[in-house]
């Protein structure tokens, strides 16, 4: 069940009223607000985590706690946007869980990954993140080597892990480091031509 689907059982006025009550310090309202989204967030977390990864429950809990803290602080101005906020927060948290292992496969900080991660760090910037991803997808189309385009698209935009990418593109996992480094260099040249980078690094 999607977060938004779960929230459909609560009308917009009721949700707005809950947010007001939570911001006013009403504990029962906090319980009710979390209950509105608990199941949907848990399902979404399991969907974006690896199968049977117990971290999914921790991610769901952390996201709900963070939402509650923002509501308490009066930081949520549009209660109707809560489902989208929670969905983006879960996706970011799940991606962050697996990112450290991915970065071990790289030879250093990657500008593309850093920019996407920075935009996604705050769910409120989800629109900017989508716009950035769309722009990068367009620029990827300028790569002349089809495998480069698909490699960078899968690894950075779709956030597939290394093994998934290697299996899909027929890359020897032992050569992944070299192959993605070269693809990034070629893409760096394109970014530089558009004034978005400093060229290969």
C-alpha positions as CSV (number, residue, x, y, z in Angstrom):
1,X,0.0,0.0,0.0
2,X,1.4,3.4,-1.0
3,X,1.8,6.1,1.5
4,X,-0.7,8.3,-0.4
5,X,-3.2,5.5,-0.6
6,X,-3.0,4.9,3.1
7,X,-3.6,8.6,3.7
8,X,-6.7,8.6,1.6
9,X,-8.6,7.2,4.6
10,X,-8.0,10.6,6.2
11,X,-9.6,13.7,4.6
12,X,-7.6,16.7,3.9
13,X,-9.3,18.8,6.6
14,X,-8.8,16.0,9.1
15,X,-5.1,15.8,8.2
16,X,-4.7,19.5,8.5
17,X,-6.5,19.4,11.9
18,X,-4.1,16.7,13.1
19,X,-1.1,18.8,12.0
20,X,-2.5,21.8,14.0
21,X,-3.1,19.6,17.0
22,X,0.4,18.1,16.9
23,X,2.0,21.5,16.6
24,X,0.0,22.6,19.6
25,X,1.6,19.8,21.6
26,X,-1.3,17.3,21.8
27,X,0.2,13.8,22.3
28,X,-2.9,11.9,21.2
29,X,-2.8,13.8,17.9
30,X,0.8,12.6,17.4
31,X,-0.3,9.0,17.8
32,X,-3.1,9.5,15.3
33,X,-0.9,11.2,12.8
34,X,1.7,8.5,12.9
35,X,-1.0,5.8,12.6
36,X,-2.2,7.5,9.4
37,X,1.1,6.7,7.7
38,X,2.7,3.9,9.6
39,X,1.7,1.0,7.4
40,X,2.2,2.8,4.1
41,X,5.7,4.0,5.1
42,X,6.6,0.5,6.3
43,X,5.6,-1.0,3.0
44,X,7.4,1.6,1.0
45,X,10.6,1.1,3.1
46,X,10.5,-2.6,2.4
47,X,10.0,-2.0,-1.3
48,X,13.1,0.2,-1.5
49,X,15.3,-1.9,0.7
50,X,16.9,-5.2,-0.2
51,X,14.7,-8.2,0.3
52,X,14.4,-9.2,4.0
53,X,16.7,-6.4,5.1
54,X,15.7,-5.7,8.7
55,X,16.9,-2.1,8.2
56,X,13.6,-1.4,6.4
57,X,11.8,-1.3,9.8
58,X,14.4,1.2,11.2
59,X,14.1,3.4,8.1
60,X,10.3,3.5,8.4
61,X,10.6,4.4,12.1
62,X,13.2,7.1,11.5
63,X,11.2,8.7,8.7
64,X,8.0,8.8,10.9
65,X,9.9,10.3,13.8
66,X,11.5,12.9,11.5
67,X,8.1,13.8,10.2
68,X,6.7,14.1,13.7
69,X,9.5,16.4,14.7
70,X,8.9,18.6,11.7
71,X,5.2,18.8,12.4
72,X,5.9,19.6,16.1
73,X,8.2,22.4,15.0
74,X,5.6,23.9,12.6
75,X,7.8,23.2,9.6
76,X,5.0,21.5,7.6
77,X,3.0,24.2,5.9
78,X,1.0,22.1,3.6
79,X,-0.4,19.0,5.3
80,X,-1.6,17.6,2.0
81,X,2.1,17.3,0.9
82,X,2.9,14.9,3.7
83,X,2.5,11.7,1.6
84,X,5.0,13.1,-1.0
85,X,7.3,14.2,1.8
86,X,7.3,10.7,3.4
87,X,7.7,9.0,0.1
88,X,10.8,11.1,-0.8
89,X,12.2,10.7,2.7
90,X,11.9,6.9,2.5
91,X,13.6,6.8,-0.9
92,X,16.4,9.0,0.3
93,X,16.9,7.0,3.5
94,X,17.0,3.7,1.6
95,X,19.4,5.0,-0.9
96,X,21.7,6.4,1.8
97,X,21.8,2.9,3.5
98,X,23.4,1.3,0.5
99,X,25.4,4.3,-0.7
100,X,28.6,3.7,1.4
101,X,29.2,0.3,-0.2
102,X,28.7,1.8,-3.6
103,X,31.2,4.6,-3.0
104,X,33.8,2.0,-2.2
105,X,33.7,1.0,-5.9
106,X,34.6,4.5,-7.0
107,X,38.1,6.0,-7.1
108,X,37.0,9.2,-5.3
109,X,34.0,11.5,-4.8
110,X,31.9,11.7,-7.9
111,X,30.4,15.1,-8.8
112,X,27.2,13.6,-10.4
113,X,26.4,11.5,-7.4
114,X,27.2,14.3,-5.0
115,X,24.8,16.7,-6.7
116,X,21.9,14.3,-6.8
117,X,22.5,13.3,-3.1
118,X,22.6,17.0,-2.1
119,X,19.3,17.7,-3.8
120,X,17.7,14.6,-2.3
121,X,18.9,15.2,1.2
122,X,15.9,17.5,2.0
123,X,12.6,16.0,0.8
124,X,11.4,19.6,0.3
125,X,13.9,19.8,-2.6
126,X,12.4,16.8,-4.4
127,X,11.2,18.9,-7.3
128,X,14.7,20.3,-7.8
129,X,16.1,16.7,-7.6
130,X,13.7,15.6,-10.3
131,X,14.6,18.5,-12.5
132,X,18.3,17.8,-12.0
133,X,17.9,14.2,-12.8
134,X,16.0,15.1,-16.0
135,X,18.7,17.5,-17.0
136,X,21.4,14.9,-16.4
137,X,19.4,12.3,-18.3
138,X,19.2,14.7,-21.3
139,X,23.0,15.3,-21.2
140,X,23.6,11.5,-21.0
141,X,22.0,11.3,-24.4
142,X,25.0,13.1,-25.8
143,X,27.3,10.2,-24.9
144,X,28.3,8.5,-28.1
145,X,28.9,5.1,-26.4
146,X,25.6,3.4,-25.7
147,X,27.0,1.4,-22.8
148,X,28.3,4.6,-21.1
149,X,24.8,6.1,-21.3
150,X,23.1,3.0,-19.8
151,X,25.8,2.5,-17.2
152,X,25.6,6.0,-15.8
153,X,21.8,6.1,-16.1
154,X,21.4,2.8,-14.2
155,X,24.1,3.5,-11.5
156,X,23.3,7.1,-10.7
157,X,19.8,7.9,-11.8
158,X,18.1,4.6,-11.1
159,X,20.5,3.8,-8.2
160,X,20.9,0.2,-9.1
161,X,23.8,-1.4,-7.3
162,X,27.0,-2.5,-9.0
163,X,26.1,-6.2,-9.3
164,X,22.8,-5.3,-10.9
165,X,24.4,-3.0,-13.4
166,X,27.1,-5.5,-14.3
167,X,24.6,-8.3,-14.8
168,X,22.4,-6.1,-17.0
169,X,25.2,-4.8,-19.2
170,X,27.5,-7.8,-19.3
171,X,30.3,-6.1,-17.4
172,X,32.9,-8.2,-15.5
173,X,32.5,-7.0,-11.9
174,X,36.3,-7.0,-11.7
175,X,36.4,-4.3,-14.4
176,X,33.5,-2.2,-13.1
177,X,35.9,0.4,-11.5
178,X,37.7,1.0,-14.7
179,X,34.6,1.0,-17.0
180,X,32.6,3.5,-14.9
181,X,35.7,5.7,-14.4
182,X,36.1,6.0,-18.2
183,X,32.3,6.6,-18.6
184,X,32.5,9.4,-16.0
185,X,35.5,11.0,-17.8
186,X,33.6,11.1,-21.0
187,X,30.5,12.5,-19.3
188,X,32.7,15.0,-17.6
189,X,33.7,16.4,-21.0
190,X,30.1,16.9,-21.8
191,X,29.4,18.6,-18.5
192,X,32.3,20.9,-19.1
193,X,31.1,21.9,-22.6
194,X,27.8,22.9,-21.0
195,X,29.6,24.9,-18.3
196,X,28.6,22.4,-15.6
197,X,31.9,20.9,-14.7
198,X,35.6,21.2,-15.1
199,X,36.1,18.3,-17.5
200,X,37.6,14.9,-16.8
201,X,38.8,14.3,-13.3
